[in-house]
Amino acid sequence: MKKALFTTAIASLLVLAGCQKTEEKNTSGETTVPSDSTEEVEITTIEVEESASDVHFIEAVNSFKEKHNEASAEHIEKGIESYKKETAHATGNVKTKAEANISALQALAEKVEKGEVKDVTELEKEFEKSEQIVAHTIVYSVEDIEVVPDSISKSELYFSKALTHFKAVVHKDKTKAKKEGEELVAEGDKIEAKLKNKEQVAEKDIKDFYAKSKKWLEARI
């Protein structure tokens, strides 16, 4: 459940190292080029956005590994509260699965607190399912927003939010469907690049991407 960094760029960070006296950390946790460099360097990394629930679930895993069961259970409970808010817009089959996942998480928190869970994979399995459902819900919540409003940057914001969560799920997928997911990511990257360049993007192209992403995610949950 570690925070994932991908080499596929959502954004490029340009660093003029000559302006720096010391090394500085960027938002991905990597350091920029030392101050004795005189060249402009382009760093192309992407930091996958994590939901509030996933942040707590990561801490739950860390606490569990350190044998702090009470703290782990507390993070699971906090994660559940965030998860409920993040999946509030889920409908149909996804809503049913989210509710089942919440029940499983609540039972898991009780077991962890009592010391009845011996393997961290039991936590990770439920947490990964939560992440998949959150990603689907985010795609669902933004797909009905006007795709290309007066401000194209607004479309970019909505699209990027869905794409970053989708990437996180694809990156962790271990099935044969991962290749299809990676192809969708590449398609999403092209759309996002156009939005970032303030280019007009056909509404159909974005809606098609949302539809295919939802279908792929639904098959995972």
Secondary structure, 3 states (H helix, E strand, C coil): CCCCEECCCCCCEEEEHHHCCCCCECCCCCECCCCCCCCEEEECCEECCCCHHHHHHHHHHHHHHCCCHHHHHHHHHHHHHHHHHHCCCCCHHHHHHHHHHHHHHHHHHHHHHCCCCCCCHHHHHHHHHHHHHHHHHHHHHHHCCCCCCCCHHHHHHHHHHHHHHHHHHHHHCCCCCHHHHHHHHHHHHHHHHHHHCCCCCCHHHHHHHHHHHHHHHHHHC
